[in-house]
Amino acid sequence: MAESGVNLIKLLVVGLVITVTVPLAAAELIFHLKSEKVQYIYRVLFIIPMIVPGVVTLLIWGFIYDYNSGLLNQILRLLGLERAPQAWLGDPRFALYSLMFVGFPWVGGFALLIYTAGLQGISTDVLDSCKLDGATGLRRIWSVDIPLVMAQIKLMIVLGVIGGIQGFQTQLLLTDGGPGYSTMAPGLVLYRNSMLYDRMGYACAIGVVLFIIILFVTYINMRYLRSSTEFETK
């Protein structure tokens, strides 16, 4: 159980960093396109993968990581890197990090829409003032866009924490917590004890602990992470 907790922390930290940064960066790039039609096309292209069931996506990644016929190892062999191919999901050194890489390039359609909506909600007066003051590019993103979309960032952090702590489907389908316990997560421990070993009391105890952790992290997030607009209304 201790090792699963360490794995959870690693996956949660990486997942939150990806959730906050990558979709936001993609939303910024799309938002700054001059043509609204092109913006719409890009949004649709990023939304289309959402119609594919998550299980199918995970099975595709399982094929990509396959040692013998997987796409990743085949590319490495074509590049002449004969020693580079690995059993990515079968080696304790790489299994957890391979799971972190699942979903690359990590631009989820839901997060992209949330961030895009936040950017579109910024007043045109604010954007025009930025141009007059010379705040463009990264300066505008850091000083204006991010503070004004903090409510959306807060929402994605809350959803990321809940999904990260509860989630175990990736491990269940790709590694079953192995090799050994290198990819074990508390959610998978809960599932095994409740559904396979009929240890309902132990499973309920794990569930209560996970609920308390989610509640605490959500409270900290809602209490101390505020957007500029929230401060203005106080």
C-alpha positions in Angstrom: 0.0 0.0 0.0 2.9 2.4 0.7 4.4 1.9 -2.7 1.0 2.5 -4.3 0.8 5.8 -2.4 4.2 6.9 -3.7 3.1 5.9 -7.3 -0.1 7.9 -6.8 1.8 11.1 -5.8 4.1 10.8 -8.8 1.2 10.2 -11.2 -0.8 13.0 -9.6 1.9 15.6 -9.7 2.7 14.8 -13.4 -0.9 14.7 -14.3 -1.7 18.1 -12.7 1.3 19.7 -14.4 0.2 18.4 -17.7 -3.5 19.3 -17.2 -2.6 22.9 -16.3 0.1 23.6 -18.8 -0.4 21.7 -22.1 -4.1 22.3 -22.8 -3.7 25.9 -21.7 -0.8 26.4 -24.1 -2.8 24.8 -27.0 -5.8 27.0 -26.1 -3.6 30.1 -26.2 -2.2 29.2 -29.6 -5.7 28.6 -31.0 -7.1 31.8 -29.3 -4.4 33.9 -30.9 -5.2 32.8 -34.5 -6.6 35.7 -36.4 -9.2 33.7 -38.3 -12.2 32.6 -36.3 -12.9 29.9 -38.8 -9.5 28.4 -38.4 -9.9 28.6 -34.6 -13.2 26.6 -35.0 -11.6 24.0 -37.2 -8.8 23.4 -34.7 -11.2 23.1 -31.8 -13.2 20.5 -33.7 -10.1 18.6 -34.5 -9.2 18.4 -30.9 -12.7 17.4 -29.9 -13.0 14.5 -32.3 -10.8 12.1 -30.3 -13.4 12.5 -27.4 -15.8 10.3 -29.3 -13.3 7.4 -29.0 -14.0 5.4 -25.8 -11.3 5.6 -23.2 -10.8 1.9 -23.1 -10.0 1.8 -26.8 -7.5 4.6 -26.4 -5.7 2.6 -23.6 -5.7 -0.5 -25.7 -4.1 1.4 -28.5 -1.4 2.6 -26.2 -0.9 -1.0 -25.0 -0.2 -1.9 -28.7 2.2 1.1 -29.0 4.2 -0.2 -26.0 4.2 -3.8 -27.1 7.8 -5.1 -27.2 7.6 -7.3 -30.3 5.2 -5.5 -32.6 4.6 -2.2 -30.8 4.9 1.1 -32.8 7.4 2.7 -30.4 9.9 -0.2 -30.6 9.4 -0.5 -34.4 10.3 3.1 -34.8 13.4 2.7 -32.7 14.5 -0.3 -34.7 13.9 1.6 -38.0 16.2 4.4 -36.6 18.9 1.8 -36.1 18.7 2.0 -32.3 18.7 -1.8 -31.8 19.4 -1.6 -28.1 16.8 1.1 -27.4 13.6 -1.1 -27.6 12.4 -2.1 -24.2 9.5 -3.9 -22.6 8.1 -0.6 -21.6 5.2 -1.9 -19.5 7.0 -5.0 -18.4 10.1 -3.4 -16.8 9.8 -1.9 -13.3 12.2 0.8 -14.4 10.0 2.1 -17.2 6.5 1.0 -16.4 5.3 3.9 -14.3 6.9 6.5 -16.6 5.3 4.8 -19.6 1.9 5.2 -18.0 2.7 8.9 -17.5 3.3 9.2 -21.2 -0.1 7.7 -22.1 -2.2 10.3 -23.9 0.7 12.2 -25.5 0.5 15.1 -26.6 -1.9 15.4 -23.6 -4.2 18.0 -25.2 -7.6 16.8 -23.9 -10.6 18.2 -25.7 -12.5 18.9 -22.5 -9.7 20.9 -20.9 -9.0 22.7 -24.2 -12.7 23.9 -24.3 -12.6 25.0 -20.7 -9.5 27.1 -21.2 -10.7 28.4 -24.6 -14.0 29.5 -23.0 -12.0 31.3 -20.2 -9.8 33.1 -22.8 -12.8 34.1 -24.9 -14.4 35.6 -21.7 -11.6 38.1 -21.3 -12.9 41.6 -22.1 -11.8 43.1 -25.4 -11.1 46.3 -23.5 -8.5 44.4 -21.5 -6.9 43.0 -24.6 -6.8 46.4 -26.3 -5.2 47.9 -23.2 -2.5 45.2 -23.3 -1.7 46.2 -26.9 -1.5 49.9 -26.0 0.8 49.1 -23.1 3.0 46.8 -25.2 2.1 43.7 -23.2 2.2 41.0 -25.9 3.3 37.4 -26.2 4.4 35.7 -23.1 4.2 38.9 -21.1 0.5 39.1 -21.7 -0.1 35.4 -21.1 1.7 35.6 -17.7 0.4 38.9 -16.5 -3.2 39.0 -18.0 -4.4 35.7 -19.4 -3.4 33.4 -16.6 -4.8 35.5 -13.7 -8.1 35.9 -15.6 -8.5 32.2 -16.4 -7.5 31.1 -12.9 -11.1 30.0 -12.3 -10.7 27.6 -15.1 -7.3 26.4 -13.9 -8.8 25.9 -10.5 -11.6 23.8 -12.0 -9.1 21.6 -13.9 -7.0 21.1 -10.8 -10.0 20.0 -8.8 -11.1 17.6 -11.5 -7.5 16.4 -12.0 -7.1 15.7 -8.3 -10.4 13.7 -8.2 -9.6 11.7 -11.3 -6.0 11.1 -10.4 -6.7 9.8 -6.9 -9.7 7.7 -7.9 -8.3 6.5 -11.2 -7.0 3.0 -11.7 -8.3 2.0 -15.2 -5.0 2.7 -16.9 -3.1 0.4 -14.6 -5.9 -2.2 -14.7 -5.9 -2.5 -18.5 -2.2 -2.0 -19.2 -0.2 -3.4 -16.3 -2.6 -4.8 -13.6 -0.4 -2.9 -11.1 2.8 -4.7 -12.2 5.4 -5.6 -12.8 5.5 -6.4 -9.1 3.9 -3.3 -7.5 5.7 -0.7 -9.6 2.5 0.7 -11.1 0.1 -0.1 -8.3 -2.4 2.7 -7.3 -4.7 3.0 -4.2 -7.7 2.8 -6.5 -6.5 -0.5 -7.9 -5.9 -1.8 -4.4 -9.4 -0.8 -3.5 -10.8 -2.6 -6.6 -8.9 -5.8 -6.0 -9.8 -6.1 -2.3 -13.5 -5.4 -3.0 -14.1 -7.3 -6.2 -11.5 -10.1 -6.1 -10.8 -10.8 -2.5 -14.2 -9.8 -0.9 -12.4 -7.7 1.7 -15.2 -5.0 1.8 -14.1 -3.5 5.1 -10.6 -2.9 4.0 -11.8 -1.6 0.7 -14.2 0.8 2.4 -11.4 2.1 4.6 -9.3 2.9 1.6 -12.2 4.6 0.0 -12.8 6.8 3.1 -9.1 7.8 3.1 -9.2 8.7 -0.5 -12.3 10.7 0.0 -10.7 12.7 2.9 -7.6 13.4 0.8 -9.8 14.6 -2.1 -11.9 16.8 0.2 -8.8 18.3 1.8 -7.0 19.1 -1.4 -10.2 20.5 -2.9 -10.7 22.8 0.1 -7.1 24.1 -0.1 -7.5 24.7 -3.8 -10.9 26.5 -3.4 -9.7 28.5 -0.4 -6.3 29.8 -1.6 -6.3 29.6 -5.4 -8.3 32.6 -6.6 -8.6 34.4 -9.9 -8.2 38.2 -10.3 -12.0 38.5 -10.9 -12.7 36.8 -7.6 -10.5 39.2 -5.7 -12.3 42.2 -7.4 -15.7 41.0 -6.1 -14.5 40.9 -2.5 
